[in-house]
């Protein structure tokens, strides 16, 4: 019991430190008032889109939510069934071998199972996207992408869980603090490694050839004070018809990435508006801010795990003795279930911060390009190409909206047009 009390004290301290770090970063680094004079109200949907366009966007968004939410609900139910029920413990108890290998097997099995039970919803969503002209590529390519996604998830999750269980085994009283710091470090490492290791798994990148567009992109980067190592084109048209661009990496690895779909169908002034928005994220080190917030959130989350998971003595009982099974391994399904629940619960906070950051990037793009009409045309084009719902339900925007709505973004641009 003394060991359990010690673990909980350390876990409580870790949780409080993580929460304090997150709040400090959120207060000092997030632009809670990104628009001077306040964010203007959104425009009306009828002033931007025709009734047919609005109906099409609402229809697609409705069914996309049905399939996405169904997929999320089923995956959570399966995770909780295995994490909190007898079935998961029984399956884990049958495993033998090195503890770290058993962790990998458990993570792989749960990841694949979660992917399998959600395939019908992914299939329905892809069928919907194909029918609306939003998806591209073959069904074989879609299946390969699922396999790639699962492999990336298995590798990254296994690393994190092995680190967690190692701390439980070797530092039975201090593990929440040490594992929390390790989780924060993995968040930082992952943020640096993602553009170099993970992005090439899903897309092929080529350097944008010399020409007016490349020169203008680099001139925009110089104007915003952002060092760019390269301007790349991603072969996104293999799987989608939607338009996008982003800036990834840090320092000497930072690059502007343009979807080939964007280059093929978007006027240059609108493309530059996209680029200016993405460069604004680099100008304000938004990726670094997000990484720091993620690291603090990881510290908080591991501390919370220490409060929610059973103490070491109880772990031994659950795992039918330490000798054959080892402390911590039997808790892996429960940890993954708690992480899944925590990710869903934390989404409104994460997305509220994201919307503020995205609004500042929009504001900066308008200031740098001084082309509000191109910005308006771009937002309309993006919405039409993705069949976006111009007026999503308030609950959906609150919980899952990582960007302002298209009507809010056009309202911001209209203020510039009014200044004319």
C-alpha positions as CSV (number, residue, x, y, z in Angstrom):
1,X,0.0,0.0,0.0
2,X,2.9,2.3,0.8
3,X,4.2,1.8,-2.7
4,X,0.8,2.6,-4.2
5,X,0.5,5.8,-2.2
6,X,4.0,6.9,-3.3
7,X,3.1,6.3,-6.9
8,X,0.0,8.3,-6.6
9,X,1.8,11.2,-4.9
10,X,4.4,11.3,-7.8
11,X,1.5,10.9,-10.3
12,X,-0.4,13.8,-8.7
13,X,2.7,16.0,-8.8
14,X,3.4,15.1,-12.5
15,X,-0.2,15.9,-13.4
16,X,-0.1,19.3,-11.7
17,X,3.2,20.2,-13.3
18,X,2.0,19.1,-16.8
19,X,-1.2,21.1,-16.3
20,X,0.7,24.2,-15.2
21,X,3.1,23.9,-18.1
22,X,0.3,23.5,-20.5
23,X,-1.6,26.5,-19.1
24,X,1.5,28.7,-19.1
25,X,2.2,27.9,-22.7
26,X,-1.4,28.4,-23.7
27,X,-1.6,31.7,-22.0
28,X,1.7,33.1,-23.3
29,X,2.0,31.5,-26.8
30,X,-1.5,31.1,-28.2
31,X,-2.9,34.2,-29.9
32,X,-6.3,34.4,-28.1
33,X,-7.0,37.7,-29.8
34,X,-5.5,37.1,-33.3
35,X,-7.3,39.9,-35.1
36,X,-6.7,43.6,-34.2
37,X,-10.1,45.1,-33.2
38,X,-11.7,41.7,-32.8
39,X,-12.7,39.0,-35.3
40,X,-15.5,40.2,-37.6
41,X,-18.7,38.2,-37.8
42,X,-19.1,35.5,-40.5
43,X,-20.8,36.2,-43.8
44,X,-24.0,34.5,-44.7
45,X,-23.8,31.3,-46.7
46,X,-26.2,32.6,-49.3
47,X,-23.8,35.5,-50.1
48,X,-21.0,33.0,-51.0
49,X,-22.7,29.9,-52.3
50,X,-25.7,29.0,-54.4
51,X,-28.5,26.9,-52.8
52,X,-27.4,23.9,-54.8
53,X,-23.8,24.3,-53.5
54,X,-25.0,24.6,-49.9
55,X,-27.2,21.6,-50.2
56,X,-24.4,19.5,-51.7
57,X,-22.0,20.5,-48.9
58,X,-24.5,19.8,-46.2
59,X,-25.4,16.4,-47.8
60,X,-21.7,15.3,-48.0
61,X,-20.9,16.6,-44.5
62,X,-23.9,14.8,-43.0
63,X,-22.9,11.4,-44.2
64,X,-19.2,12.0,-43.7
65,X,-20.1,12.7,-40.0
66,X,-22.3,9.6,-39.8
67,X,-19.5,7.3,-41.0
68,X,-16.7,9.1,-39.1
69,X,-18.6,9.2,-35.9
70,X,-19.7,5.6,-36.3
71,X,-16.1,4.6,-36.9
72,X,-15.0,6.5,-33.8
73,X,-17.7,5.1,-31.6
74,X,-17.0,1.5,-32.6
75,X,-13.2,1.9,-32.2
76,X,-13.8,3.3,-28.7
77,X,-16.1,0.5,-27.7
78,X,-13.7,-2.1,-28.8
79,X,-10.8,-0.4,-27.0
80,X,-12.8,-0.1,-23.8
81,X,-14.1,-3.7,-24.1
82,X,-10.5,-5.0,-24.3
83,X,-9.1,-2.4,-21.9
84,X,-11.5,-2.7,-19.1
85,X,-13.0,-6.2,-19.5
86,X,-11.8,-9.7,-18.8
87,X,-11.2,-10.6,-22.5
88,X,-8.3,-8.2,-22.9
89,X,-6.6,-9.5,-19.7
90,X,-7.2,-13.1,-20.6
91,X,-5.6,-12.6,-24.1
92,X,-2.6,-10.8,-22.6
93,X,-2.1,-13.5,-19.9
94,X,-1.6,-16.2,-22.6
95,X,1.4,-14.4,-24.1
96,X,4.9,-15.6,-23.3
97,X,8.4,-14.3,-24.1
98,X,10.3,-11.1,-23.5
99,X,8.1,-8.4,-22.0
100,X,8.9,-5.8,-24.6
101,X,8.1,-8.3,-27.4
102,X,4.7,-8.9,-25.7
103,X,4.1,-5.2,-25.6
104,X,4.7,-5.0,-29.4
105,X,2.4,-8.0,-30.0
106,X,-0.4,-6.4,-27.9
107,X,-0.1,-3.0,-29.6
108,X,0.0,-4.6,-33.0
109,X,-3.0,-6.9,-32.3
110,X,-5.1,-4.0,-30.9
111,X,-4.2,-1.7,-33.7
112,X,-5.1,-4.2,-36.4
113,X,-8.3,-5.1,-34.6
114,X,-9.3,-1.5,-34.3
115,X,-8.5,-1.0,-38.0
116,X,-10.5,-4.1,-39.0
117,X,-13.7,-3.2,-37.1
118,X,-13.7,0.3,-38.7
119,X,-13.1,-0.9,-42.3
120,X,-16.8,-0.9,-43.1
121,X,-17.1,2.8,-42.1
122,X,-13.9,3.7,-44.0
123,X,-15.3,1.9,-47.0
124,X,-18.6,3.7,-46.8
125,X,-16.8,7.1,-46.5
126,X,-14.5,6.4,-49.4
127,X,-17.5,5.3,-51.5
128,X,-19.2,8.6,-50.6
129,X,-16.0,10.5,-51.5
130,X,-15.7,8.7,-54.8
131,X,-19.3,9.4,-55.7
132,X,-18.7,13.1,-55.0
133,X,-15.4,13.2,-57.0
134,X,-13.3,13.9,-53.9
135,X,-11.2,10.7,-53.8
136,X,-8.8,9.3,-56.4
137,X,-6.7,6.2,-56.8
138,X,-7.6,2.5,-56.7
139,X,-9.1,0.5,-53.9
140,X,-5.8,-1.4,-53.7
141,X,-4.0,1.9,-53.1
142,X,-6.5,2.8,-50.4
143,X,-5.9,-0.6,-48.7
144,X,-2.1,0.0,-48.9
145,X,-2.5,3.3,-47.2
146,X,-4.5,1.7,-44.4
147,X,-1.7,-0.8,-43.9
148,X,0.9,2.0,-43.9
149,X,-1.1,3.9,-41.4
150,X,-1.4,0.9,-39.1
151,X,2.4,0.2,-39.4
152,X,3.2,3.8,-38.4
153,X,0.8,3.6,-35.5
154,X,2.2,0.2,-34.3
155,X,5.8,1.5,-34.4
156,X,5.2,4.8,-32.7
157,X,2.8,3.4,-30.2
158,X,5.0,0.5,-29.3
159,X,8.0,2.8,-28.7
160,X,5.8,4.9,-26.3
161,X,4.3,2.0,-24.5
162,X,7.6,0.1,-24.1
163,X,9.1,3.3,-22.5
164,X,6.1,3.5,-20.2
165,X,6.3,-0.2,-19.1
166,X,10.1,0.0,-18.7
167,X,9.6,2.9,-16.3
168,X,6.9,0.9,-14.4
169,X,9.2,-2.1,-14.0
170,X,12.5,-0.4,-13.2
171,X,11.3,2.7,-11.3
172,X,8.2,1.4,-9.5
173,X,7.7,4.6,-7.4
174,X,8.9,7.3,-9.7
175,X,7.6,5.9,-13.0
176,X,4.8,8.6,-13.6
177,X,7.4,11.4,-13.5
178,X,10.1,9.6,-15.5
179,X,7.6,8.2,-18.0
180,X,5.9,11.6,-18.3
181,X,9.3,13.2,-19.2
182,X,10.0,10.4,-21.6
183,X,6.6,10.9,-23.3
184,X,7.2,14.6,-23.6
185,X,10.6,13.9,-25.2
186,X,9.0,11.5,-27.6
187,X,6.5,14.1,-28.7
188,X,9.4,16.5,-29.4
189,X,11.3,13.8,-31.3
190,X,8.3,12.8,-33.3
191,X,7.6,16.4,-34.3
192,X,11.1,16.7,-35.7
193,X,11.2,13.2,-37.3
194,X,7.7,13.3,-38.9
195,X,8.5,15.3,-42.0
196,X,11.6,13.3,-42.6
197,X,10.4,9.8,-41.8
198,X,6.6,9.5,-41.9
199,X,5.6,12.0,-44.7
200,X,7.7,10.1,-47.4
201,X,5.8,6.9,-46.5
202,X,2.6,8.4,-47.9
203,X,3.7,10.8,-50.6
204,X,6.4,11.2,-53.2
205,X,8.0,14.7,-53.2
206,X,9.7,16.5,-56.0
207,X,11.4,19.9,-56.0
208,X,9.2,22.6,-57.6
209,X,11.0,23.6,-60.8
210,X,12.6,27.0,-61.2
211,X,10.1,29.6,-62.4
212,X,7.9,32.5,-61.5
213,X,5.9,30.5,-58.8
214,X,9.0,29.2,-57.1
215,X,10.5,32.7,-57.1
216,X,7.3,34.2,-55.7
217,X,7.0,31.5,-52.9
218,X,10.6,32.2,-51.8
219,X,10.0,36.0,-52.0
220,X,7.0,35.5,-49.7
221,X,9.1,33.5,-47.3
222,X,11.7,36.2,-47.3
223,X,9.0,38.9,-46.7
224,X,7.7,36.9,-43.7
225,X,11.2,36.3,-42.4
226,X,11.0,32.6,-42.8
227,X,14.0,30.4,-43.9
228,X,12.9,27.8,-46.4
229,X,15.2,24.9,-47.4
230,X,13.1,23.9,-50.4
231,X,9.8,24.1,-52.2
232,X,8.3,20.7,-52.9
233,X,5.4,19.2,-54.7
234,X,3.5,16.2,-53.2
235,X,1.8,13.7,-55.5
236,X,-1.5,14.0,-53.5
237,X,-3.6,13.4,-56.6
238,X,-2.9,9.7,-56.1
239,X,-5.6,9.7,-53.4
240,X,-7.5,13.0,-53.4
241,X,-8.8,15.8,-55.5
242,X,-8.8,18.4,-52.7
243,X,-6.4,21.3,-52.5
244,X,-3.8,21.9,-49.9
245,X,-0.3,23.1,-49.0
246,X,1.7,23.1,-45.8
247,X,5.1,24.0,-44.2
248,X,6.8,21.3,-42.3
249,X,10.1,20.8,-40.5
250,X,12.3,23.0,-38.4
251,X,15.4,25.1,-39.2
252,X,17.4,23.6,-42.1
253,X,14.7,20.9,-42.7
254,X,11.8,23.4,-43.2
255,X,10.1,23.2,-46.6
256,X,7.0,24.5,-48.3
257,X,5.0,21.6,-49.7
258,X,2.3,22.1,-52.4
259,X,-0.2,19.5,-53.4
260,X,0.0,18.8,-57.1
261,X,-3.8,19.3,-57.3
262,X,-3.2,22.9,-56.1
263,X,-0.8,23.6,-58.9
264,X,-3.0,22.1,-61.5
265,X,-6.2,24.0,-60.9
266,X,-5.6,27.1,-58.8
267,X,-4.7,30.6,-60.1
268,X,-1.3,31.8,-58.9
269,X,-2.6,34.6,-56.7
270,X,-4.8,32.1,-54.8
271,X,-1.8,29.7,-54.5
272,X,0.3,32.4,-53.0
273,X,-2.5,33.2,-50.5
274,X,-2.3,29.5,-49.4
275,X,1.5,29.7,-49.1
276,X,1.4,33.0,-47.2
277,X,-1.0,31.4,-44.7
278,X,1.3,28.4,-44.2
279,X,4.4,30.5,-44.0
280,X,2.7,32.5,-41.2
281,X,2.7,29.2,-39.1
282,X,6.5,29.1,-39.6
283,X,6.9,32.8,-38.9
284,X,5.2,32.4,-35.5
285,X,6.8,29.0,-34.8
286,X,3.3,27.5,-34.5
287,X,4.7,24.0,-35.0
288,X,7.1,24.6,-32.1
289,X,4.2,25.9,-30.0
290,X,2.1,22.9,-30.8
291,X,5.0,20.6,-30.0
292,X,5.6,22.3,-26.7
293,X,1.8,22.1,-25.9
294,X,1.8,18.4,-26.9
295,X,4.8,17.7,-24.7
296,X,3.1,19.3,-21.7
297,X,-0.1,17.5,-22.5
298,X,1.9,14.2,-22.6
299,X,3.4,14.9,-19.2
300,X,-0.1,15.7,-17.8
301,X,-1.6,12.6,-19.5
302,X,1.0,10.2,-18.1
303,X,0.6,11.7,-14.6
304,X,-3.2,11.2,-15.0
305,X,-2.5,7.5,-16.0
306,X,-0.6,7.1,-12.7
307,X,-3.7,8.2,-10.8
308,X,-6.1,6.0,-12.8
309,X,-4.1,2.8,-13.2
310,X,-4.0,0.3,-10.3
311,X,-1.0,0.4,-8.0
312,X,1.9,-2.0,-8.4
313,X,0.6,-4.6,-5.9
314,X,-2.8,-4.6,-7.7
315,X,-1.0,-4.9,-11.1
316,X,0.7,-8.0,-9.9
317,X,-2.6,-9.5,-8.9
318,X,-4.2,-8.6,-12.3
319,X,-1.3,-10.1,-14.2
320,X,-1.4,-13.4,-12.3
321,X,1.9,-12.9,-10.7
322,X,5.0,-10.9,-11.6
323,X,7.3,-13.9,-12.4
324,X,5.8,-15.1,-15.6
325,X,4.3,-11.9,-16.8
326,X,6.1,-8.9,-15.4
327,X,4.7,-5.7,-14.1
328,X,2.9,-3.3,-16.5
329,X,2.5,-5.6,-19.6
330,X,-1.0,-6.6,-18.6
331,X,-2.1,-3.0,-18.3
332,X,-1.3,-2.2,-21.9
333,X,-4.9,-2.6,-23.2
334,X,-6.2,-0.4,-20.4
335,X,-3.6,2.2,-21.1
336,X,-4.5,2.3,-24.8
337,X,-8.2,2.5,-23.9
338,X,-7.6,5.4,-21.6
339,X,-5.4,7.2,-24.2
340,X,-8.2,6.8,-26.8
341,X,-10.8,8.3,-24.3
342,X,-8.4,11.1,-23.3
343,X,-7.7,12.0,-26.9
344,X,-11.4,12.4,-27.6
345,X,-12.0,14.4,-24.4
346,X,-9.0,16.7,-25.1
347,X,-10.2,17.4,-28.7
348,X,-12.2,20.6,-27.9
349,X,-9.2,22.2,-26.1
350,X,-6.8,21.2,-28.9
351,X,-9.1,22.5,-31.6
352,X,-10.0,25.7,-29.8
353,X,-6.2,26.5,-29.8
354,X,-5.9,25.5,-33.4
355,X,-8.7,27.8,-34.5
356,X,-7.0,30.8,-32.9
357,X,-3.7,29.9,-34.5
358,X,-5.3,29.4,-37.9
359,X,-7.1,32.8,-37.6
360,X,-3.8,34.5,-37.0
361,X,-2.3,32.8,-40.0
362,X,-5.2,34.0,-42.1
363,X,-4.7,37.5,-40.8
364,X,-1.0,37.4,-41.6
365,X,-1.7,36.1,-45.1
366,X,-4.1,39.0,-45.8
367,X,-1.5,41.5,-44.6
368,X,1.4,40.1,-46.5
369,X,-0.3,39.5,-49.8
370,X,-2.7,42.5,-49.7
371,X,-5.0,40.4,-51.9
372,X,-8.2,39.9,-50.0
373,X,-10.2,39.0,-53.1
374,X,-7.8,36.2,-53.9
375,X,-8.2,35.0,-50.4
376,X,-12.0,35.1,-50.7
377,X,-11.8,33.3,-54.1
378,X,-9.5,30.7,-52.5
379,X,-11.7,30.0,-49.6
380,X,-14.7,29.5,-51.9
381,X,-12.7,27.2,-54.2
382,X,-11.4,25.1,-51.2
383,X,-14.9,24.7,-49.8
384,X,-16.4,23.7,-53.2
385,X,-13.6,21.3,-53.9
386,X,-14.0,19.6,-50.5
387,X,-17.8,19.9,-50.4
388,X,-17.5,21.6,-47.1
389,X,-20.5,22.4,-45.0
390,X,-20.6,26.2,-44.8
391,X,-22.6,26.1,-41.6
392,X,-21.6,23.0,-39.6
393,X,-23.4,22.2,-36.4
394,X,-22.1,24.2,-33.4
395,X,-21.3,21.0,-31.5
396,X,-19.3,19.6,-34.4
397,X,-17.3,22.8,-34.9
398,X,-16.6,23.1,-31.2
399,X,-15.4,19.5,-30.8
400,X,-13.7,18.8,-34.1
401,X,-13.3,22.1,-36.0
402,X,-9.5,22.7,-36.3
403,X,-10.0,25.7,-38.6
404,X,-12.5,28.6,-38.6
405,X,-15.5,27.9,-40.9
406,X,-15.3,29.2,-44.5
407,X,-17.9,31.9,-43.7
408,X,-15.8,33.1,-40.8
409,X,-12.6,33.3,-42.9
410,X,-14.4,35.1,-45.7
411,X,-15.8,37.5,-43.1
412,X,-12.3,38.3,-42.1
413,X,-11.2,39.0,-45.7
414,X,-14.3,41.1,-46.3
415,X,-13.0,43.6,-43.7
416,X,-10.0,44.2,-45.9
417,X,-12.2,44.5,-49.0
418,X,-14.3,47.1,-47.2
419,X,-11.1,49.1,-46.5
420,X,-10.5,48.9,-50.2
